[in-house]
């Protein structure tokens, strides 16, 4: 995630890194070049130029439809992004409560619980990125549990079982009240629910029919737009077309980029930072010094 100054209007307006420009500049260039070619050919041929221009009424109507589709795409992507961040917020809050209760009510020395919680969220991060390397959690959990998690199709679920076993062991040893143990299980359940919510977002993209429809209509609209504007606006036509293409393709691409926010792109959620926050807070809560 890019951290920026919300009030720095000019630096934001002139930004490039982390924007949609690298992804769409090629498409914008192609459409603008087509407009320039049409303008040059028209100027060279003069009165013998064949009439291939379109009435603007069709693009006016189609533009309204595209606007609705782009708004739908943008709203869907923003909702998915915010829902993903909310799930991780719940994971942070639940992990703090789990560590706090373990330290206060399970006889102290709950650092091993903090390690299990840290390992769990790191495994969730790796799972959401479709990465199978769990080496970064090998020092946080027992070797047997690490081996089981490494073989599992969904490693975080194995680690969550390890947390439940930690709670059950404290109950059976008489160090933790059953009622308090059940409360800790509730917070663990919320963390698992948050994991499931993130997996839902990851594995359920925008329906294919909508994703393709938006691109198909944009393609038709922008590649026929030169046939409307070049005749009426001359050399200014390609400039206007470049700006329109930049706006429409940029908004659509922004929706594509934020639709799945668990990767490593500049605008994805800062999962490393969120995991670091959980690791720091849970260890602070269980530190007896």
N, C-alpha and C positions, 0 to 999 in steps of 0.2 A: 504494500500500500504506500502511495506517495503522500507524505505529510507536506502540506503547503499552507501558505498564508492566505486566508480567505479574503483579506482586504487588499491584497496586492493585485489590483485589477490588471495593470499593464503586463506584469510578468506572467500572469495566467493567460492573457490574451495572446502573448507572443511565445508561449511555451510550445515545445515540440516533443521532447522525450516524455513518454507516458501518455501521449495523446493518441487519437485515432489516425493522425496524419500518415505515419509510416505504413499503415495497413491499406489506406484508401488512395494514396497519392497517385499510384499507378493507374487506377480506374478513372480518377479525375483527369489525368493527363490524356488518356485515350479519348475520352468524350470531348475534351477541349480541342484536341488535335483534329478530331473529326469535324468539329465546328469550324476550325480555321481552314481546313481543306475545302469545305463547302463554300466558305466566303471567298477564298482565293479563286476557285473554279468559277464561281458566279461573276467575279470581277473580270476574269480573263475572257469568258465567253460572252459577257454582256447580254444583249437582247436575244441571242440564240440559246441562252440558258434555259433548259427544259423546266417546266413548272412542276417541281416535286414537293413543293411546300404544303404544309398542312394547316388547316384552320385551327386557331388556338382554342376553340371551344372544347375540343376533345381533351386537351391537356389540362384545361381548367377543371373539368369534371374529374378526370383521372387523378389530378393532384390532390383533390379533396379526399379521395379514397385512399391514396397513399399516405396522406397525413394521418388518417384514422389508424391505418395499419402500423405506422411507425410509432404512434402514441401507445398502441396496444403492446408493441414489442418492448418499448422503453419501460412502460409501467410493469410489465411482467418481469423484466430483468431486474429492475430496482427492487421489486417485492422479493425476488429470490435472494438478492444480495443482502437485504436487510434481515430476512428470515435466517439466513446463514449466520450473520453476525449475532442475532438474538440467541441462536442455539449455542454459540460459543460463549456468549455472556452468561447463559444459564450454566454452562459447564464450569466457568470460572467461579461463579457464586456457590454452586453445589460442592465443588472441590474444597473451597475454603471452609464451608460448614462441616464437611466430612472430616477434614484434618483437625479442625478446632474441637469437634466433639470427641474424636479419637484421642487427642491429647488430654482433654479435660476429664473424660469419663472412662477411659480404658486403662487406668493405672499408669499413665505417663509413658514416656519413651515411645512415641508414635512415629518416629522418623522413618521406620520401615513402611508405615502406611503412606507417608508423604512420598516415598520413593515409588510405591505402587501407583499412586494417583498420577505422579509425573510421567511414569512409564505408560499409563493408560492414555493420557491425552497426546503424548508423542506418537503412540501407535495409531490413534485416531487420525492425526495429521498425515502420517505415512499412508494410511489406508485410503483417505480421501484423495490423495495424489497418485493412487495406484502404484505405490512404491512398496517393495517387499523387504527392503533392507532395514532390519531392526537393530543394527549394531549400536545405535545411540542409546538404546535402553538396556543393553546387556549388563551394565553395572548397577542398574537400579532394582532389579528383581532377581529372585533365586534362579540358579542355573536350570533347574527342572522346569520352572514356569516359563523361562525364556525359550527353552527348547520346544515346549508345547505351543507357545505363541508363534514361534517361527514356522512350525508345521501347519498351523491353522489357516483356513481360508479367510478368517476374519480375526486377526490377532487381538484387537482390543477386547473382544468378548471374552477371550481366555484370561486376559489380565483383570477384567471386571470380576470374573469368577474368583481370581486370586484375592481381590479386595473383600469379596463376600466371605471367603475362607478366613481371612484375617479377622473379620468381625466375629464370625462364629467361634473361632479359637479363643478369643477374649471372653466371649460369653460362657463357653464351656469351662474355661479356667476360673470363672467367677470374678474376673476383672471388669466385666462390662454387664450392666443391667440389660435384661432382655428388651425392655421397653426402649431403652436408649439405642440398643443394637438395631431394633426395627426402624427407629428414626434415622439412623445412619444408612440403613438399606434404602430408605426413601430417597435420600440425597444421591446415593449411588444410582438408583433407578432413574433419577432425573438426568444424570450424566449419560446413561445409556440411551434414554429417550432423545437427548440432544444429538447423540451420535447417529441415531436412526433418522432424525430429521435432516441432518446434513447429507446422509446417504440418499435420502429421497430426492433432495435437490440435485445431487450429483448424477443420479441414475435416471432422472426424469427431465430431459431437456424440453425446450419448447417443441410442441408437436411438429413433426416434419412438414405437414401440410401448410402450416403457417410460415415456417421458416423459408420454405421454397417460394410460397406465394409472394411474400414481401420482396424477395430478390427478383423474381420474374417480372413483377409489375414495375419495380424500379428500373430494371434493365430496359424494358420497353419504353418507359417514360423518358429516361435520360438519353437514350440513343436516338429517339425521334424528336427530342426537344430542339436540336439544331435546325430541323426542317421547319420549325415554327419561328424561331427567333432570328436566324441569320438573315432571312428575307426582310424582316421588319426593322432590325436594329443594326445591320451591317457589321462593322468591325467590333462594335460593343457587344454583339451577340455572343461570341466565344467567351468574353469576360463574364457576362451574366451567367452563362451556362456553367462555367467553372465554379462560380460561387454557389449556384443551386446544387450542382453535383456534390460539392464539398459538404454542404449542409445536410442533404438527404442521405448520402452514403455515410457521412460521419455519424449521424444520429443512429442509423441502423447498425453500424459497426460497434458503437459504444454499447448498444444492447447486447450484441454478440459477446463482447469482451466481459461484461459483468454478469452474464447468464450463469456461468460456472465459476464461482469466486474462490475456489480452493487451490488454484495452481500457484505458479511462481511469477506470473506477469506483474508489472508495476501496479496495476489497479486491483489485483486480487487481495483477499483478506490476509493480514500479516500473521499467518498461523504460527510462525516461529516466535514472534513477539508474544502472542497469546499463550503459547505453551510455556514460554519463559516466565510470564506473569504467574501462571499457576504453580510452576516449580518453585519460584521464589516465595510466594505467599504460603504455600503448604509447608515448606521447610521452616519458614519463620514461625509459623504457628505451632510447629512441633519441636522447636528448638528450646531446650530447658535452660540454656545458659543465660 
